[in-house]
Amino acid sequence: MSGFRTHDGQHSDRMPIKRSAEEKKRLLAQLKEQQGALKAWVAEGVKSSLAKRIADLEAEIKAASRK
């Protein structure tokens, strides 16, 4: 048996990672940089997934700035 099995109540169980506004902005910049560096032959699924993640993060930052 491996030592990598999870157990119920483990800290990482289905809990989103909480990031500060500064961390979100830094992550957004990194994702945009990665998106710009994608080659033409990268799978469409990867491109759309990255674009969705960027859009979600932008929406989170925008919503947080309104509060």
MOWOFEN-V721584 format. One record per run of one state. SS is the DSSP state (hx for helix, st for strand, lp for the rest). FROM is the first residue (numbers start at 1). TO is the last residue. If there is no record, write none. Layout:
ss = <SS/SS>
from = <FROM/FROM>
to = <TO/TO>
//
This chain:
ss = <lp/hx/lp/hx/lp>
from = <1/21/38/44/67>
to = <20/37/43/66/67>
//
